[in-house]
Amino acid sequence: MKITGIELFHITIPLAEPYKLSRRYGTLTHANAVIVKMHTDAGIVGLGEADPQNPFTTETAASVMVVVRDCIAPHLMGQNPERIARIEALLDQAVHGNLMARGAVNMALYDILGKTYQVPTCTFLGGMVHERLPLLGPIGSGTPRQDEAAIGRLIQEGYRTVMIKMGALPISQEIERMCSAAEKFGDRLTIIADANQGWHFKQALQFVEGVRGCEPNLLEQPIGRFDIEGLRHIRSRAPFLLSADESVVTLQEAALLARSNAADVFSLKVSKNGGISKSLAIAKLAEAFGMQCLMNSMIEFGITQAASLQLGCTLGHLMDCGHAYMSVLRMSDDVTDFGKHIRDAVVTVPQTAGLGVEIDDQKLDKYTVNYMKI
């Protein structure tokens, strides 16, 4: 079997509701992605997805499409898509960075592999550990009263883990939000506070001290991604777990964090981390250092969510909490059928071949704003 062609679709779809993040990232109103269709001479088509979100990522939808066309595709044509490790090694030499573009291609290769042998992709990643996983429910930045209403709705929907976005308000208000949520819901929920690099080091320490007695279960990426020493110091002071998200993009960054004792948890995102292969390597490193993993997400459509689930269901060292497989529920629409696997705040791993997700070509055509065929 050989790779014979690639189609790239830049799609944009409004969110169901605007999502207010940290001051660094602002408020999101639309989701953008690049959908990949990888064609083979056997008639099998693999699906992949890149989820660029500048400035959270250095890549954009436009850059992903150009890099796949000019830098990646020339090395793929005629290759056997089953030889994923060989293709990854080849692209490691040929392409610098551009992990989202790489990730979309890697997902498509694993989709083809599973479809070829008519088994779920997780079969090739060590096999399924979890048949289903609870979901994490995110809420944006708001007042304590707004948070209370949003968390109450999530509880009614069955969620038992909530991620509260922080980093947009003065630190005193963020402390107030955290304490209010912990006092009202701490006995019923796992609470994650995620600042998305929104604080300076001193502000993060103010938060750690200010929430004593009403702590989150996990604090994610409070400061800038390159401040490893700052993360290490915050971890040493915090009476709760600390997660790295933006700081853990590559395997090399994960190794530095682990050796520096700068995090307890790695926040894995298969699009951010360069696909299933590279995310699995980071997960294995975390396990070797006795760390846990949180399956997190960008603002993703169903292909990335499905790829993440195929990986997450194989990991025995996941955090005992909800994980971010609800992204498609935050969209006004999706081009895939991934949502059918979600019910009552739980996602069930598909048993069908490959990533276990199908695409609606009519919707894909409707939401495509740019197209390339290679």
Secondary structure, DSSP 4 states (H G I P E B T S, - for coil): --EEEEEEEEEEEEEEEEEE--TTT-EEEEEEEEEEEEEETTS-EEEEEE---TTTSS--HHHHHHHIIIIIHHHHTT--TT-HHHHHHHHHHH--S-HHHHHHHHHHHHHHHHHHHTSBGGGGGT--S-SEEEBPEEE-S--HHHHHHHHHHHHHTT--EEEEE-SSS-HHHHHHHHHHHHHHHTTT-EEEEE-TT-S-HHHHHHHHHHTTTS--SEEE--S-TT-HHHHHHHHHH-SSEEEESTT-SSHHHHHHHHHTT--SEEEE-TTTTTSHHHHHHHHHHHHHTT-EEEE--SS--HHHHHHHHHHHTT-TTB-SS-BS--GGGGBS--SBSGGGGEETTEEEPP-SSBTS--B-HHHHHHHEEEEEE-
